[in-house]
Amino acid sequence: MSPVRTMKGPNILITGTPGVGKSTLAQQLSEHSGLEWINVGDLAKDNNYFDGYDDERDCPVLDEDKVLDELEDKIAEGGNIIDYHGCDFFPERFFDIVFVLRTNNTLLYDRLAASINET
């Protein structure tokens, strides 16, 4: 008989279009709940989890297998908020709940334009 594992809390995925407020919500939720916030983009950058470069989109290609390998044990422990703009490569079993954030296109445009001007 295998031992029963107690999770630290739910695993939550917050997803949506860039600029919609995923990281803001994830950070606030983490601060109030004590759950660990993991931004997949930052995780990939910090660990060089890329598999080439997409010249057409002018961005690195995420190595999804490396990301999943990195997250596997953390997800098994529970208590995580995962922040990423996509959700299609995550196994369904990873998450207890998924939030897809949306906003008005005009507001989204203004946010993205402001972030471009900051760089």
C-alpha positions as CSV (number, residue, x, y, z in Angstrom):
1,M,0.0,0.0,0.0
2,S,1.4,3.4,-1.0
3,P,1.5,6.2,1.6
4,V,-1.1,8.9,1.4
5,R,0.4,12.2,0.5
6,T,-1.0,15.4,1.9
7,M,-0.8,18.4,-0.5
8,K,0.2,21.8,0.7
9,G,-2.8,23.3,-1.0
10,P,-4.4,23.5,-4.4
11,N,-2.5,23.9,-7.7
12,I,-3.9,26.8,-9.6
13,L,-3.2,27.9,-13.2
14,I,-3.8,31.5,-14.2
15,T,-3.7,32.0,-17.9
16,G,-4.8,34.5,-20.5
17,T,-3.5,37.0,-23.1
18,P,-0.3,38.8,-22.3
19,G,-1.1,42.1,-20.5
20,V,-4.4,40.9,-19.1
21,G,-3.1,40.9,-15.5
22,K,-2.0,37.3,-14.8
23,S,1.1,38.1,-12.9
24,T,-0.6,40.9,-10.9
25,L,-3.4,38.5,-9.8
26,A,-1.0,35.6,-9.2
27,Q,1.3,37.8,-7.0
28,Q,-1.6,39.1,-5.0
29,L,-3.1,35.7,-4.6
30,S,0.3,34.3,-3.5
31,E,0.7,37.1,-0.9
32,H,-2.7,36.5,0.6
33,S,-2.8,32.7,0.4
34,G,0.8,31.6,1.1
35,L,0.8,29.6,-2.1
36,E,4.0,29.6,-4.2
37,W,3.8,31.8,-7.3
38,I,5.6,30.4,-10.4
39,N,5.8,32.5,-13.5
40,V,6.6,30.0,-16.3
41,G,8.3,32.7,-18.5
42,D,10.7,33.6,-15.6
43,L,11.3,30.0,-14.9
44,A,12.2,29.4,-18.5
45,K,14.5,32.4,-18.7
46,D,16.2,31.6,-15.4
47,N,17.0,28.0,-16.5
48,N,17.3,28.5,-20.2
49,Y,14.4,26.2,-21.0
50,F,14.3,27.1,-24.7
51,D,14.4,25.0,-27.8
52,G,15.5,27.3,-30.5
53,Y,14.2,30.7,-31.7
54,D,11.1,31.6,-33.8
55,D,12.3,34.2,-36.3
56,E,8.7,34.9,-37.5
57,R,7.5,35.8,-34.0
58,D,10.9,37.1,-32.9
59,C,10.9,35.1,-29.6
60,P,12.5,32.0,-28.1
61,V,10.6,28.7,-28.3
62,L,9.7,27.3,-24.9
63,D,11.1,23.7,-24.2
64,E,7.8,22.4,-22.8
65,D,9.3,19.1,-21.7
66,K,11.9,20.8,-19.5
67,V,9.3,23.1,-18.0
68,L,7.1,20.1,-17.2
69,D,10.0,18.1,-15.7
70,E,10.9,21.1,-13.5
71,L,7.3,21.5,-12.3
72,E,6.4,17.8,-11.8
73,D,7.6,17.5,-8.1
74,K,6.3,21.0,-7.1
75,I,2.9,20.1,-8.6
76,A,2.9,16.8,-6.7
77,E,3.5,18.7,-3.4
78,G,0.7,21.1,-4.2
79,G,0.3,24.7,-3.1
80,N,1.3,26.4,-6.4
81,I,0.0,29.2,-8.6
82,I,1.3,28.8,-12.1
83,D,1.2,31.9,-14.3
84,Y,1.5,31.5,-18.1
85,H,-0.2,32.7,-21.2
86,G,-0.9,29.2,-22.5
87,C,-2.3,26.1,-21.0
88,D,-2.3,23.5,-23.8
89,F,0.9,21.7,-22.9
90,F,0.1,21.2,-19.2
91,P,-1.4,17.8,-18.2
92,E,-4.9,18.2,-17.0
93,R,-4.0,16.4,-13.8
94,F,-1.6,19.2,-12.8
95,F,-4.3,21.7,-11.7
96,D,-7.2,21.8,-9.3
97,I,-8.6,24.9,-10.9
98,V,-7.8,27.1,-14.0
99,F,-8.6,30.8,-14.3
100,V,-8.6,32.3,-17.8
101,L,-8.3,36.0,-17.5
102,R,-9.9,38.4,-20.1
103,T,-10.2,42.1,-20.5
104,N,-11.5,44.7,-22.8
105,N,-9.4,45.0,-26.0
106,T,-9.0,48.8,-25.6
107,L,-7.7,48.4,-22.1
108,L,-5.4,45.5,-23.2
109,Y,-4.0,47.6,-26.1
110,D,-3.2,50.5,-23.7
111,R,-1.5,48.2,-21.3
112,L,0.6,46.6,-24.0
113,A,1.5,49.9,-25.5
114,A,2.6,51.2,-22.1
115,S,4.8,48.2,-21.4
116,I,6.5,48.6,-24.8
117,N,7.2,52.2,-24.0
118,E,8.8,51.2,-20.7
119,T,11.4,49.0,-22.4
